[in-house]
Amino acid sequence: MAKVQTFAEKAAKLARRADKIVTCPDTGKETRILDIKMIKSEKTPKGSYKFTEKNMRVYESTFKPIKG
């Protein structure tokens, strides 16, 4: 049976999402951090395509990856 979330757990989860506001080093403005999934297609020697997935964190204002 699945665990039922309490109100406190839901509030804590939303608070963690709110903490993702930082200052972008390129623009100097406050921006959010987004969690995205990059999908890259590569052609194999046989002619078919292979897809590689990579989870990244980027700045919302510039979409540049976060270093660190």
Stockholm file with secondary structure:
# STOCKHOLM 1.0

chainA/1-68         MAKVQTFAEKAAKLARRADKIVTCPDTGKETRILDIKMIKSEKTPKGSYKFTEKNMRVYESTFKPIKG
#=GR chainA/1-68 SS CCCCCCHHHHHHHHHHHHTCEEECTTTCSEEEEEEEEEEEEEECTTSCEEEEEEEEEEETTTCCBCCC
#=GC SS_cons        CCCCCCHHHHHHHHHHHHTCEEECTTTCSEEEEEEEEEEEEEECTTSCEEEEEEEEEEETTTCCBCCC
//
